[in-house]
Amino acid sequence: MMERGPGHLRICTLCFFLLWVLVTYTCADLPMCKESDYHFEYTECDVLGSRWRVAIPNKAETCTGLPDPVKGTYCTFSCNEGEFLDMQSQQCQKCSAGTYSSGTSIAFEDWDNLPMGFITHGMMINEGNANINCSNSTWTPKGEYVASNTDECTATLSYAVNLKKPGSLYFEYFYPDSNIYFEFFVQNDQCQSTDSESRWMRISESSWSNYKVELSKGNNVLYWRTAAYDWQGSAVTPVLLRNIQVSGVAYTSECFHCKPGTHSSKAGSARCIPCPADTYSNKGATVCHDCEPDKYAVPGSGSCKPRPACTNSDYFYTHTPCDSEGKTQLMYKWIEPKICSEVIEGAVRLPASGEKQTCPPCNPGFFVTNSSGCEPCSNDSYSDGKVCKKCPVGTEPLLGFEYKWWNTLPRNMESTVFHEEFSNSERRIAWEVAGEYIYTIPGFQDTDYLTLTLNVPGYRAQTMAKANERSELSRITFVFETICTSVCSFYFLAGYSKWSNHLVEQWKGRNGKQSYTYLIQNNNTVSFTWTFQRTEDLSMDRNYSTDAAKIYSIHITNVIGGVAFQCRRCPATSNKDSSCVPCPPGHYMANGTGACERCPPNTFIKASQPVGETACVQCGPNTKTNRVYTACLSGCTFRVQKEGEAMQTYDFSPLSNVTSITSNPRFTSRGLRYFHLFNLNLCGTESRVPASCVDNVTESEKVLKGYICQSTLVPSDIRSQSLVSSQPVIIGDSLIGVTTKTTLEGISSPASLFPSASSQLPDVIFYYKSSDATQACKQGRSASVRLRCNPTTSVKDGIILPSGCSEGTCDGCTFHFLWETQHACPLCTTSHYREIISSCDKGIQTTTYVWQQPLHCYGGKSLPPPKVSACVTMDFWLKFGVSIGLITAVLLISLSCYFWKKTRKLQYRYSRLMMGSGGKECELPTADSCAIMEGEDAEDDLMDLTHKSFFTRIKSFSRERTSDGFDSVPLKSSSQHQQEEDEEED
């Protein structure tokens, strides 16, 4: 494309001039234009930065004779604050008194109607209920400000502006409620958003906050967007906007009149000043006028109202500080600013001051000075409010603050009034001391926020705190009462930083005298605020002036720079702020002596009372104390043995990682969908990663950690996130025990909540408890996690909630979970399988191992592999048995023959002996032959030969033949021969 030069611009200008002449000629029959019939505007700037000033008729074809176009100011021209551009002379001029101008900026302070250029609309982003009509969920002008919506719809307020140079945006907002999301961002003409880090607005503390952002040259579209998350059904406070100023425009062609209730006394003003109390002003005023004596006006009023007759609700009482004689006096004061009249008939007068009375004692930890004032004791001393005493040896002062006498406001406390329309009030006192309590006095209006703030520098390090375990740094306890005839509100807030306050608890309407305790577990909690509002209904009157909140006492412990009302023995373990010699871990300090004594085995030290034997707390079943004796832990193992059965061992280590479970979706009354998210850390040692829940609605992210925690999730695309997490709470921060019993230390886990089809294995139950006490759960929250064996379930996150209690709890304090998985089964042992032996096949036999059915174990011992062994068939054993039988029979026969032969020999010998003795007993025969040796073996053989069988004789014959071929025959004696003959005759 060919570049266009200056010659082309001159041609375009000439064409525009000829067209203007033609239009003027055709309208010659119309009347001549007056100055009121037209206005001047500039053309678009060309590439050289020049432009033309042209006259534009207010209505087309109503007059003729418009001024000729003239060369305008350069595009870089601008006016200062308090000035405007006179288009007739094209010169900057000062605004007159009663008006104002920001020069190169645009200001929007009047919100009776939505200013020109602003666009607002509502839409439903959350997919929970697309049928909700959000057409009326928009930003609404309220006179002094514009207010956001308070429902689940997303309301957007936008304004488009073209800047001739880099500029800025400034606005003031009031954003006190974290239950509504509020963001601001800028888009250029290509719909590109600004950096996401700066789009989330911070919570307002107790007054209007301001915000400023730089804008780039060119088109800028400003967006304010809100969406409420009302899952509790409570009222949501809207976001308020006012005083929007945009700088960077080239000029403003007019000055703006001061709105009623404000004024500008001199020319060239950049802004208007609100009128003080009992004065008023009209629109465009240069001064504020005093009201008549019988009328009054609140600051910034556009008119005065008649003064009503004074009543008992128009004054309050207070106590004077103690004088040098130790006396105080009850005094009455009118509520400022005073709006009532004492001279009207029926009006009451201010009561007279009471008689002087003895001052109450100083608060614990303080002593009475010579001037009857109260001063804190030194760090090593304590007091009951009268005199300071040194702590005994072996003890340390129990530091903190306890306020129960209210003669003067403590130095670390401040009282302020926040007025919605005008936060810069002259009167800053909202709470007055009254001896035994401190109470709220009426403000300008019933909608005022009356705040009392306690500031603390920090907390001393706890002696037994660990980084990965939640511990109690401090606790604050206060006794209060609200006396209301309307729906008043009493709030307790904790300040986590100077930018953010977290709403801890709130009470509505009348509340009797009661105590509330809040545990402090974050060293960033540096302030505590009590706020009272009589009504939320916008009204300029004081209809509920008698409604009040009273605080009787405030007690906060373990505060740096605090004072002591008593001393305690040195704790079991020390920190850097303690001067005591600490006891080693696992020891407690004995009462009276201060000596360190060892705790019984498997106990932990009670953090709130480390002195005395009662400081040692026994760990629950199947838990062990940690290394520093501050808590009981589970190593994720469990053993149980039934009578007559083997020991069963469980290993829950695969379930030790943090596991999440989401409840079924729920809906608010307006259709907003939300969930409850539970994070669970079942077991583990000191090095475990605890479960954590987060609050990321606001920029100051809050994280809570413990065994079990809960948070609320809201699906949304705001902030480029799919889910917004809020309201985290700790359900269990300590492990009580692991057992199969359904009740442990007052925590019950009824089996009816999770019916089981099989009762062969009992459920293993983990019990947890939280030390966070609430108004609904006085003893804190608790939880039970049932582990049920199911070998067929391999998932590790199969946690379910009771079917009858979809939110996990039936009473709001005790939560129940069922975890059914194979990792909840006992470890397998040799008793869980059996062997099957096959028959012998071709000399091979196989042994196979199978699980006992039904199987109720997982892991542990594995099935042994099949075993193969050699074997012998039945035929072989039959043959082998027959052979063995035959051999045995032959042996028996042989043995029988052998012993028969021996018997015959013995008989023969005996008969020979008898014959040789001649029948005489105890006499032996003489030897007849020397050839026969002892034993007469030869004769025996001869005798045997005469009785041997045929085969035996043949064998004997062959054995006894000599080498010369003759037989050897034994010789017999004559006596022997004679004996043989006698035997033959016989």
Rosetta blueprint (number, residue, H / E / L):
1 M L
2 M L
3 E L
4 R L
5 G L
6 P H
7 G H
8 H H
9 L H
10 R H
11 I H
12 C H
13 T H
14 L H
15 C H
16 F H
17 F H
18 L H
19 L H
20 W H
21 V H
22 L H
23 V H
24 T H
25 Y H
26 T H
27 C L
28 A L
29 D L
30 L L
31 P L
32 M E
33 C L
34 K L
35 E H
36 S H
37 D H
38 Y E
39 H E
40 F E
41 E E
42 Y E
43 T L
44 E L
45 C L
46 D L
47 V L
48 L L
49 G L
50 S L
51 R L
52 W E
53 R E
54 V E
55 A E
56 I E
57 P E
58 N L
59 K L
60 A L
61 E L
62 T L
63 C L
64 T E
65 G L
66 L L
67 P L
68 D L
69 P L
70 V E
71 K E
72 G L
73 T L
74 Y L
75 C L
76 T L
77 F L
78 S L
79 C L
80 N L
81 E L
82 G L
83 E E
84 F E
85 L E
86 D E
87 M L
88 Q L
89 S L
90 Q L
91 Q E
92 C E
93 Q E
94 K E
95 C L
96 S L
97 A L
98 G L
99 T E
100 Y E
101 S L
102 S L
103 G L
104 T L
105 S E
106 I E
107 A E
108 F E
109 E L
110 D L
111 W E
112 D L
113 N L
114 L L
115 P L
116 M L
117 G L
118 F E
119 I E
120 T E
121 H E
122 G E
123 M E
124 M L
125 I L
126 N L
127 E L
128 G L
129 N L
130 A L
131 N L
132 I L
133 N L
134 C L
135 S L
136 N L
137 S L
138 T L
139 W L
140 T E
141 P E
142 K L
143 G E
144 E L
145 Y L
146 V E
147 A E
148 S L
149 N L
150 T L
151 D L
152 E L
153 C L
154 T E
155 A E
156 T E
157 L E
158 S E
159 Y E
160 A E
161 V E
162 N E
163 L E
164 K L
165 K L
166 P L
167 G E
168 S E
169 L E
170 Y E
171 F E
172 E E
173 Y E
174 F E
175 Y L
176 P L
177 D L
178 S L
179 N L
180 I E
181 Y E
182 F E
183 E E
184 F E
185 F E
186 V E
187 Q E
188 N E
189 D L
190 Q L
191 C L
192 Q L
193 S E
194 T L
195 D L
196 S H
197 E H
198 S H
199 R L
200 W E
201 M L
202 R L
203 I L
204 S L
205 E L
206 S L
207 S L
208 W L
209 S E
210 N E
211 Y E
212 K E
213 V E
214 E E
215 L E
216 S L
217 K L
218 G E
219 N E
220 N E
221 V E
222 L E
223 Y E
224 W E
225 R E
226 T E
227 A E
228 A E
229 Y L
230 D L
231 W L
232 Q L
233 G L
234 S L
235 A L
236 V L
237 T L
238 P L
239 V L
240 L E
241 L E
242 R E
243 N E
244 I E
245 Q E
246 V E
247 S E
248 G L
249 V L
250 A L
251 Y L
252 T L
253 S L
254 E L
255 C L
256 F E
257 H E
258 C L
259 K L
260 P L
261 G L
262 T E
263 H E
264 S L
265 S L
266 K L
267 A L
268 G L
269 S L
270 A L
271 R L
272 C L
273 I E
274 P E
275 C L
276 P L
277 A L
278 D L
279 T E
280 Y E
281 S L
282 N L
283 K L
284 G L
285 A L
286 T L
287 V L
288 C L
289 H E
290 D E
291 C L
292 E L
293 P L
294 D L
295 K E
296 Y E
297 A L
298 V L
299 P L
300 G L
301 S E
302 G L
303 S L
304 C L
305 K E
306 P E
307 R L
308 P L
309 A E
310 C L
311 T L
312 N H
313 S H
314 D H
315 Y E
316 F E
317 Y E
318 T E
319 H E
320 T L
321 P L
322 C L
323 D L
324 S L
325 E L
326 G L
327 K E
328 T E
329 Q E
330 L E
331 M E
332 Y E
333 K E
334 W E
335 I L
336 E L
337 P L
338 K L
339 I L
340 C L
341 S E
342 E L
343 V L
344 I L
345 E L
346 G L
347 A L
348 V L
349 R L
350 L L
351 P L
352 A L
353 S L
354 G L
355 E L
356 K E
357 Q E
358 T E
359 C L
360 P L
361 P L
362 C L
363 N L
364 P L
365 G L
366 F E
367 F E
368 V E
369 T L
370 N L
371 S L
372 S L
373 G L
374 C E
375 E E
376 P E
377 C L
378 S L
379 N L
380 D L
381 S E
382 Y E
383 S E
384 D L
385 G L
386 K L
387 V L
388 C E
389 K E
390 K E
391 C L
392 P L
393 V L
394 G L
395 T E
396 E E
397 P E
398 L E
399 L E
400 G E
401 F E
402 E E
403 Y E
404 K L
405 W L
406 W E
407 N L
408 T L
409 L L
410 P L
411 R L
412 N L
413 M E
414 E E
415 S E
416 T E
417 V E
418 F E
419 H L
420 E L
421 E L
422 F L
423 S L
424 N L
425 S L
426 E L
427 R L
428 R L
429 I L
430 A L
431 W E
432 E E
433 V E
434 A L
435 G E
436 E L
437 Y L
438 I E
439 Y E
440 T E
441 I L
442 P L
443 G L
444 F L
445 Q L
446 D L
447 T L
448 D L
449 Y E
450 L E
451 T E
452 L E
453 T E
454 L E
455 N E
456 V L
457 P L
458 G L
459 Y E
460 R L
461 A L
462 Q L
463 T L
464 M L
465 A L
466 K E
467 A L
468 N L
469 E E
470 R L
471 S L
472 E L
473 L L
474 S E
475 R E
476 I E
477 T E
478 F E
479 V E
480 F E
481 E E
482 T E
483 I E
484 C L
485 T L
486 S L
487 V L
488 C L
489 S E
490 F E
491 Y E
492 F E
493 L E
494 A E
495 G E
496 Y E
497 S E
498 K L
499 W L
500 S E
501 N E
502 H E
503 L E
504 V E
505 E E
506 Q E
507 W E
508 K E
509 G L
510 R L
511 N E
512 G E
513 K E
514 Q E
515 S E
516 Y E
517 T E
518 Y E
519 L E
520 I E
521 Q L
522 N L
523 N L
524 N L
525 T L
526 V L
527 S E
528 F E
529 T E
530 W E
531 T E
532 F E
533 Q E
534 R L
535 T L
536 E L
537 D L
538 L L
539 S L
540 M L
541 D L
542 R L
543 N L
544 Y L
545 S L
546 T L
547 D L
548 A E
549 A E
550 K E
551 I E
552 Y E
553 S E
554 I E
555 H E
556 I E
557 T E
558 N L
559 V E
560 I L
561 G L
562 G L
563 V E
564 A E
565 F E
566 Q E
567 C E
568 R E
569 R E
570 C L
571 P L
572 A L
573 T L
574 S L
575 N L
576 K L
577 D L
578 S L
579 S L
580 C L
581 V L
582 P L
583 C L
584 P L
585 P L
586 G L
587 H E
588 Y E
589 M E
590 A L
591 N L
592 G L
593 T L
594 G L
595 A L
596 C E
597 E E
598 R E
599 C L
600 P L
601 P L
602 N L
603 T E
604 F E
605 I E
606 K L
607 A L
608 S L
609 Q L
610 P L
611 V E
612 G L
613 E H
614 T H
615 A H
616 C E
617 V E
618 Q E
619 C L
620 G L
621 P L
622 N L
623 T L
624 K E
625 T E
626 N L
627 R L
628 V L
629 Y L
630 T L
631 A L
632 C E
633 L E
634 S E
635 G L
636 C L
637 T E
638 F E
639 R E
640 V E
641 Q L
642 K L
643 E L
644 G L
645 E L
646 A L
647 M L
648 Q E
649 T E
650 Y E
651 D E
652 F L
653 S H
654 P H
655 L H
656 S L
657 N L
658 V L
659 T E
660 S E
661 I E
662 T E
663 S L
664 N L
665 P L
666 R E
667 F E
668 T L
669 S L
670 R L
671 G L
672 L L
673 R E
674 Y E
675 F E
676 H E
677 L E
678 F E
679 N E
680 L E
681 N L
682 L L
683 C L
684 G E
685 T L
686 E L
687 S L
688 R L
689 V L
690 P L
691 A E
692 S E
693 C E
694 V E
695 D E
696 N L
697 V L
698 T L
699 E L
700 S L
701 E L
702 K E
703 V E
704 L E
705 K E
706 G E
707 Y L
708 I E
709 C E
710 Q E
711 S E
712 T E
713 L E
714 V E
715 P E
716 S L
717 D L
718 I H
719 R H
720 S H
721 Q L
722 S L
723 L E
724 V E
725 S E
726 S E
727 Q E
728 P E
729 V E
730 I E
731 I E
732 G E
733 D L
734 S E
735 L E
736 I E
737 G E
738 V E
739 T E
740 T L
741 K L
742 T L
743 T E
744 L E
745 E L
746 G L
747 I E
748 S E
749 S L
750 P L
751 A H
752 S H
753 L H
754 F L
755 P L
756 S L
757 A L
758 S L
759 S L
760 Q L
761 L L
762 P L
763 D L
764 V E
765 I E
766 F E
767 Y E
768 Y E
769 K E
770 S L
771 S L
772 D L
773 A L
774 T L
775 Q L
776 A L
777 C L
778 K L
779 Q L
780 G L
781 R L
782 S E
783 A E
784 S E
785 V E
786 R E
787 L E
788 R E
789 C E
790 N L
791 P L
792 T L
793 T L
794 S L
795 V L
796 K L
797 D L
798 G L
799 I E
800 I E
801 L L
802 P L
803 S L
804 G L
805 C L
806 S L
807 E L
808 G L
809 T E
810 C L
811 D L
812 G L
813 C L
814 T E
815 F E
816 H E
817 F E
818 L E
819 W E
820 E E
821 T E
822 Q H
823 H H
824 A H
825 C L
826 P E
827 L L
828 C E
829 T L
830 T H
831 S H
832 H H
833 Y E
834 R E
835 E E
836 I E
837 I E
838 S L
839 S L
840 C L
841 D E
842 K L
843 G L
844 I E
845 Q E
846 T E
847 T E
848 T E
849 Y E
850 V E
851 W E
852 Q L
853 Q L
854 P L
855 L L
856 H L
857 C L
858 Y L
859 G L
860 G E
861 K L
862 S L
863 L L
864 P L
865 P L
866 P L
867 K E
868 V E
869 S E
870 A E
871 C L
872 V L
873 T L
874 M H
875 D H
876 F H
877 W H
878 L H
879 K H
880 F H
881 G H
882 V H
883 S H
884 I H
885 G H
886 L H
887 I H
888 T H
889 A H
890 V H
891 L H
892 L H
893 I H
894 S H
895 L H
896 S H
897 C H
898 Y H
899 F H
900 W H
901 K H
902 K H
903 T H
904 R H
905 K H
906 L H
907 Q H
908 Y H
909 R H
910 Y H
911 S H
912 R H
913 L H
914 M H
915 M H
916 G H
917 S L
918 G L
919 G L
920 K L
921 E L
922 C L
923 E L
924 L L
925 P L
926 T L
927 A L
928 D L
929 S L
930 C L
931 A L
932 I L
933 M L
934 E L
935 G L
936 E L
937 D H
938 A H
939 E H
940 D H
941 D H
942 L H
943 M H
944 D H
945 L H
946 T H
947 H H
948 K L
949 S L
950 F H
951 F H
952 T H
953 R H
954 I H
955 K H
956 S H
957 F H
958 S H
959 R H
960 E H
961 R E
962 T L
963 S L
964 D L
965 G L
966 F L
967 D E
968 S L
969 V L
970 P L
971 L L
972 K L
973 S L
974 S H
975 S H
976 Q H
977 H H
978 Q H
979 Q H
980 E H
981 E H
982 D H
983 E H
984 E H
985 E H
986 D L
